[in-house]
């Protein structure tokens, strides 16, 4: 084996292993979301978080990957359906012309490129699950997830990562604060608006009535799994065994998470009077989301600042969304949308090369803002269309009776805690 073959082998092992870490984040989302929701809906939430990756796998294989990374126009890919068409990479030494030029910078096999990008697409779809929890129809969620991964997610992804106009303009999003988290967040926001709040979330006078989660142990375990998975999410985005870059990205990722955790704890303690565990958990996730775009472009000190600001933002956002009656049972909008936007903006502010605070002027910041607005506007509009089409055809919300009794029995004919729920009053 020559040096080139050895490099490709090591790079491929790294990419596949980190993709598996990101895949395991599905377990984290399942635990977090089910824990923060009511016991009567636990089976439904677990089922959504399980099936969404199967749906995403087929949707991305059939259409999404080609639309996102296939050669085409500055706005959409036009090649590579069903993973068809050859891939050429400088690392392989092959001279033929492939159809995925936007991924030629990494020398791993096409299957590894697809698998790594697939787990990212699945993450974007999973974000929606928590925000629309406890009242969305199971079939409607499946169909929306397919549309998101097959058609909506790939467009914004192509603009930024697939050789599209944003990437060409200098937009930077290393691991997906916008491409993954904001796209999932905008899609979730449209679902929350069109679905409306859960029964009992707001009183007749408009007062917020908390609906506590049923298992904070699940939620805590889920957050720890997500924290672990992020060491695949961000460092894996090197898509090569680049030791210096991997180490830098991993450290920045962890420090932002830690800072977000502590900042959210402090803010919740001051504002709410108690160190609320759900805020502690979401503060950690907010730091992780915010550092996802800038993790390869900033110093460790900057990552701590970014994580701290994210922790402050997430608590403020949770309280804001409650005030405007946007019912998000797990805080997905506050974590993924708000801090996806902030993390993308943070590149323009904190990047060591071209960042505003590093003396690089305003140009990069303006480019980041342009990307945030463009991807946000497209994703929100396209998601709203899909949600409304589903609402007008098969419907998107369960009946009031089913919502009161729980989606577990109504949608799935089973309970997460049979024989226990009624006695415990859960």
C-alpha positions in Angstrom: 0.0 0.0 0.0 1.5 3.3 -1.0 1.1 6.6 0.9 -1.8 7.8 -1.2 -3.7 4.5 -0.6 -2.9 4.7 3.2 -4.2 8.2 3.4 -7.5 7.3 1.6 -7.9 4.3 3.9 -7.4 6.4 7.1 -9.6 9.2 5.8 -12.4 6.7 5.0 -12.2 5.0 8.4 -12.4 8.5 10.1 -15.4 9.6 8.0 -17.4 6.3 8.5 -16.7 6.2 12.3 -17.7 9.9 12.8 -20.8 9.3 10.6 -21.7 6.4 13.0 -21.4 8.9 15.9 -23.8 11.3 14.2 -26.1 8.4 13.5 -26.2 7.6 17.2 -27.4 11.1 17.8 -30.8 9.7 16.7 -30.8 7.9 20.1 -30.0 11.2 21.8 -32.9 13.0 20.1 -35.3 10.2 20.9 -34.4 10.2 24.6 -34.3 14.0 24.9 -37.6 14.6 23.2 -39.5 11.7 24.8 -38.2 12.8 28.2 -39.3 16.4 27.8 -42.8 15.4 26.7 -45.7 13.6 28.4 -45.7 9.9 29.2 -48.9 9.4 27.1 -47.0 10.4 24.0 -43.7 8.7 24.6 -44.2 5.8 22.1 -45.2 8.3 19.4 -42.1 10.4 19.9 -39.8 7.4 20.0 -41.4 6.0 16.8 -41.0 9.3 15.0 -37.3 9.6 16.0 -36.7 6.0 14.9 -38.5 6.0 11.6 -37.3 9.4 10.5 -33.8 8.1 9.7 -35.3 5.3 7.5 -37.3 7.9 5.7 -34.3 10.2 5.3 -32.1 7.4 4.0 -34.4 6.6 1.0 -35.3 10.3 0.4 -31.6 11.3 0.3 -30.7 8.4 -1.9 -33.5 8.9 -4.4 -33.3 12.7 -4.8 -31.7 14.6 -2.0 -28.0 13.8 -2.5 -28.1 14.5 -6.3 -30.0 17.8 -5.8 -27.5 18.9 -3.1 -24.1 17.7 -4.4 -24.7 16.8 -8.1 -23.2 19.1 -10.7 -25.8 21.5 -12.0 -26.6 25.2 -11.6 -25.7 27.7 -8.9 -29.2 27.0 -7.4 -29.7 23.2 -7.7 -27.9 20.0 -8.6 -29.0 18.1 -11.7 -27.1 14.8 -11.5 -26.6 11.9 -9.2 -30.1 10.5 -8.6 -30.0 7.1 -6.8 -26.3 7.8 -6.3 -25.7 7.2 -10.0 -22.8 8.7 -11.9 -19.1 8.4 -11.2 -17.2 10.4 -8.7 -13.7 11.7 -9.3 -11.4 12.9 -6.6 -7.8 14.2 -6.8 -6.8 11.7 -4.1 -7.7 8.7 -6.3 -5.5 9.8 -9.1 -8.3 9.0 -11.6 -8.6 11.2 -14.7 -12.3 10.7 -15.6 -14.9 13.4 -15.0 -17.4 12.8 -12.2 -20.7 14.4 -11.5 -20.1 15.4 -7.9 -17.4 18.1 -8.3 -18.4 19.9 -5.1 -17.1 16.9 -3.1 -13.9 16.4 -4.9 -12.0 18.1 -2.1 -12.3 14.9 0.0 -10.7 11.8 -1.4 -12.9 9.2 0.4 -15.1 6.9 -1.7 -18.4 8.1 -2.9 -20.3 5.7 -0.6 -18.5 7.3 2.4 -19.3 10.8 1.2 -23.0 9.8 0.8 -23.2 8.1 4.2 -21.7 11.1 6.1 -23.9 13.6 4.3 -27.0 11.3 4.9 -26.6 11.4 8.7 -26.6 15.2 8.5 -29.8 15.2 6.4 -31.4 12.9 8.9 -30.5 15.2 11.8 -32.2 18.1 10.1 -35.4 16.1 9.8 -35.2 14.9 13.4 -35.1 18.6 14.7 -38.7 19.0 13.4 -40.0 16.1 15.5 -39.6 17.7 18.9 -41.1 21.0 17.9 -44.3 19.5 16.6 -44.5 16.8 19.2 -47.7 15.7 21.0 -50.2 16.8 18.4 -48.9 16.0 14.9 -50.2 13.0 12.9 -47.6 10.2 12.5 -48.2 9.8 8.7 -48.1 13.6 8.1 -44.8 13.7 9.9 -43.4 10.9 7.8 -44.5 12.6 4.6 -43.1 16.0 5.7 -39.8 14.4 6.6 -39.5 12.8 3.1 -40.2 16.1 1.4 -37.8 17.9 3.7 -34.9 15.6 3.0 -35.7 14.9 -0.7 -36.5 18.5 -1.8 -36.1 21.3 0.8 -32.9 20.5 2.7 -30.9 19.8 -0.5 -31.6 23.2 -2.0 -30.1 25.2 0.9 -27.4 22.6 1.2 -26.5 23.0 -2.5 -26.3 26.8 -2.2 -23.8 26.5 0.7 -22.0 23.2 0.2 -22.8 21.8 -3.2 -21.0 24.3 -5.4 -23.9 26.8 -5.3 -24.0 30.6 -5.3 -23.6 31.1 -1.5 -20.5 29.0 -1.2 -19.0 30.7 -4.3 -19.7 34.1 -2.7 -17.6 33.1 0.4 -20.4 31.9 2.8 -18.8 29.8 5.5 -20.6 27.0 7.5 -18.2 24.4 8.5 -20.5 21.7 9.9 -24.0 23.1 9.4 -25.3 25.7 11.8 -27.3 26.9 8.8 -27.4 23.9 6.5 -28.5 21.5 9.2 -29.7 23.3 12.2 -31.3 26.4 10.8 -33.0 24.5 8.0 -34.4 22.0 10.5 -35.4 25.0 12.7 -37.2 26.9 10.0 -39.1 23.8 8.9 -40.0 23.2 12.5 -41.2 26.8 13.0 -43.6 26.6 10.1 -44.9 23.3 11.5 -45.4 24.9 15.0 -47.3 27.9 13.5 -49.5 25.9 11.2 -50.3 23.2 13.8 -51.0 25.6 16.7 -50.3 25.0 20.4 -51.2 21.9 22.4 -54.5 21.8 24.2 -54.0 23.2 27.7 -50.7 25.0 26.9 -52.2 28.4 27.2 -55.2 29.5 29.3 -58.2 31.4 28.0 -56.5 34.6 29.2 -53.3 33.7 27.3 -51.3 32.7 30.4 -48.6 30.1 29.8 -49.4 26.8 31.6 -46.3 24.6 31.7 -46.7 21.0 30.6 -43.7 19.3 32.3 -41.8 16.4 30.7 -42.3 13.0 32.2 -38.7 11.7 32.5 -35.8 14.1 33.0 -33.5 11.1 33.2 -34.2 10.3 29.6 -33.7 14.0 28.7 -30.4 14.1 30.5 -29.1 10.9 28.9 -30.3 12.1 25.5 -28.3 15.3 25.9 -25.2 13.5 26.9 -25.5 11.2 23.8 -25.9 14.3 21.6 -22.9 15.9 23.2 -20.9 12.8 22.4 -22.3 12.6 18.9 -21.2 16.2 18.2 -17.6 15.0 18.3 -18.5 13.2 15.1 -20.7 15.9 13.7 -18.1 18.7 13.8 -14.7 17.0 13.7 -16.0 14.5 11.1 -16.8 17.4 8.8 -13.0 17.6 8.0 -13.8 14.4 6.0 -10.1 13.6 6.3 -7.8 12.4 9.0 -6.3 15.9 9.4 -4.9 15.7 13.0 -4.5 19.4 13.7 -7.9 20.4 12.4 -9.7 17.5 14.1 -8.2 18.4 17.4 -9.0 22.1 17.1 -12.5 21.5 16.1 -13.1 18.9 18.8 -11.8 21.2 21.5 -13.7 24.2 20.3 -16.9 22.1 20.1 -16.5 20.9 23.7 -15.6 24.4 25.1 -18.6 26.0 23.5 -20.9 23.3 24.9 -19.5 23.7 28.4 -19.8 27.5 28.2 -23.4 27.2 26.9 -24.3 24.9 29.8 -23.0 27.2 32.5 -24.4 30.4 30.9 -27.9 28.9 30.6 -27.7 27.6 34.2 -26.8 31.1 35.4 -29.4 32.9 33.4 -32.2 30.5 34.3 -31.2 30.7 38.0 -31.4 34.5 37.9 -34.5 34.8 35.8 -36.5 31.8 37.0 -35.2 31.6 40.5 -34.0 28.0 40.1 -31.3 26.2 38.0 -33.9 24.6 35.7 -32.6 21.3 34.4 -34.3 21.6 31.0 -32.5 25.0 30.5 -29.2 23.4 31.6 -29.6 20.7 28.9 -30.8 23.1 26.2 -28.0 25.5 27.0 -25.4 22.8 26.3 -27.1 22.0 23.0 -27.3 25.7 22.1 -23.5 26.0 22.6 -23.0 23.0 20.3 -25.3 24.3 17.6 -23.7 27.8 17.7 -20.2 26.5 17.4 -21.1 24.1 14.5 -20.5 26.7 11.8 -17.4 28.5 13.2 -15.6 25.6 14.9 -12.8 25.4 12.3 -12.4 29.1 11.9 -12.2 30.5 15.5 -9.9 30.4 18.5 -10.7 28.4 21.6 -11.3 31.6 23.5 -13.8 32.7 20.9 -15.6 29.4 21.1 -16.1 30.0 24.8 -17.6 33.4 24.1 -19.8 32.0 21.4 -21.0 29.2 23.7 -21.7 31.7 26.5 -23.8 33.9 24.3 -25.6 30.9 23.0 -26.5 29.9 26.6 -28.0 33.3 27.2 -29.8 33.3 23.9 -31.5 29.9 24.4 -33.1 30.8 27.7 -34.3 34.2 26.3 -35.6 32.4 23.2 -37.6 29.8 25.2 -39.3 32.5 27.2 -39.9 34.6 24.0 -41.5 31.8 22.1 -43.8 31.1 25.0 -44.9 34.7 25.2 -45.8 34.8 21.5 -47.7 31.4 21.9 -45.4 29.3 19.7 -45.7 26.0 21.5 -42.4 24.1 21.2 -42.4 21.2 23.7 -38.7 20.6 23.7 -37.2 24.0 22.9 -36.0 22.9 19.4 -36.7 26.4 17.9 -34.6 28.1 20.6 -31.7 25.6 20.3 -31.5 24.9 16.6 -33.1 27.9 14.8 -32.0 30.8 17.1 -28.6 29.4 17.7 -28.2 28.1 14.2 -28.6 31.7 13.0 -26.3 33.0 15.7 -23.6 30.5 15.0 -23.6 31.3 11.4 -23.4 35.0 12.2 -20.6 34.2 14.7 -18.3 33.1 11.8 -18.4 36.7 10.4 -17.7 38.1 13.8 -15.1 35.8 15.3 -13.3 34.1 12.4 -9.5 34.5 12.6 -9.4 35.2 8.9 -11.9 37.8 7.7 -13.8 38.1 10.9 -15.0 41.5 12.1 -13.4 41.3 15.5 -10.1 40.1 13.9 -9.9 43.2 11.9 -11.2 41.7 8.7 -13.9 44.3 8.1 -17.6 43.8 7.5 -17.6 41.8 4.3 -17.7 38.3 5.7 -20.4 39.2 8.2 -22.5 40.6 5.4 -22.0 37.4 3.4 -23.1 35.4 6.4 -26.2 37.5 6.9 -27.1 37.1 3.2 -26.8 33.3 3.6 -28.9 33.3 6.8 -31.7 35.3 5.1 -31.7 33.4 1.8 -31.7 29.9 3.2 -34.2 31.0 5.9 -36.6 32.5 3.4 -36.5 29.6 1.1 -36.8 26.9 3.8 -39.7 28.7 5.6 -41.6 29.2 2.3 -41.1 25.7 1.0 -41.9 24.1 4.4 -45.1 26.2 4.8 -46.2 25.0 1.3 -45.7 21.3 2.3 -47.3 21.7 5.7 -50.4 23.4 4.1 -50.7 20.8 1.4 -50.7 18.1 4.0 -53.2 20.0 6.1 -55.6 20.4 3.2 -55.3 16.8 2.1 -54.8 14.2 4.9 -54.6 16.7 7.8 -51.7 17.3 10.1 -53.2 17.4 13.6 -54.8 14.6 15.6 -58.3 15.0 17.0 -58.8 16.8 20.3 -59.9 13.6 21.9 -56.8 11.7 20.7 -54.6 14.5 21.9 -56.1 14.4 25.4 -55.9 10.7 25.6 -52.4 10.5 24.2 -51.0 9.7 20.8 -49.5 6.4 22.0 -52.9 4.7 22.1 -54.5 6.7 19.3 -51.7 6.5 16.7 -49.9 3.3 17.8 -52.3 1.2 19.9 -49.9 0.8 22.7 -48.5 2.6 25.8 -45.0 3.2 26.9 -45.9 2.3 30.4 -48.8 -0.2 30.3 -50.6 -0.7 33.5 -48.5 2.0 35.2 -49.6 5.3 33.6 -53.2 5.3 34.9 -52.1 4.4 38.4 -49.4 7.0 38.6 -51.6 9.7 36.9 -48.9 10.4 34.3 
